[in-house]
Amino acid sequence: REQRKEDIATASAHDFPNFGVAESSGSKDFVKDQQARLRAELDEQVRTNNTLRNLAKQRERTMELNQLQANREEMAMLRNAERAKKVYDREALATAWNSEIRMKNIWKAIDNHNKVGSANSSHAPQVLPLDGLPPPSRGGGVKSAARLLTGSSRRMPLGASSSLSRLEGLR
């Protein structure tokens, strides 16, 4: 134990470390410079973070505006498509109506021709011209439209002579 006390006393005999030397003005200036440098770096870091945050917000706003514009364009396209569909449906209905009137006039002419009994009738059958009208159809081809108009169970419409002979055969 005594040996230990002697070792401690020997080690304590010199003045190392002397903390009083650290209090000099040179070290105070160093500490203040260090603090100023750290404060400047921290300020720069805060500015950088704020700038990055603002850039992210700006990108997000730009993306939202682009999405909004795309949504508006899509809605306009859908409205235009709906209008075009309505116009097409209206034209198809008008065409079907005109075709039905034309067929009724043809059947009336055929019936009147059979009733008169002569080849030289005083008036010609009334037939609507179909120059500017598209062929009547409901999404199918011309064959299905002809089948609907004539009532034929075949895919091809009856010719005028076949139609007349069939009518005469029924009477």
C-alpha positions, 0 to 999 in steps of 0.5 A: 500500500505504501508503494502505491502512495509513493507512486501517486505522490511521484506522479503528482510531483510535476505540473502536467497537465496544466489547464491554466495554459489553455485559458490563453487568448489564442485558444479563445480566438481559435474557439470563436473562429471554430464556432463561427465556421460551424455556424456558417456551415449550419446556415448553408445547410439550412439554406440548402435544405430549404431550397431542396424543399422548395424545388420538390414543392415546385416539381409537385405543383408542375406535375399536378398542373400537367395532370390537371391539363391531361384530365381536361383534354381527356374530358374534352375528347370524351365529350367530342366522342359522345357528340360524334356518336350522337351525330352518327346515331342521328344520321343512321336513324334518318337513313333507316327512316328514309330507307323504310319510307322508300321500301314502303313506297316500293311495296305500294307501287308493286301493290298498285301495279298488281291492282291496275293490271296493266303495264302502262300505268298513268303514274310512276311509283314514287321512289326516294333518291338515295344519292347522298345517303350512306347504306342503311346498316346497324353495325353489320354489312350491307347484307344484314341491312338488305335482309332487315329491309326485305324481310327475306330469310336469305342473306340477299334481297329479292329482286323486283321480278322475284318479288312480283312472282312471289306476290302473284303466287300468294294470290 
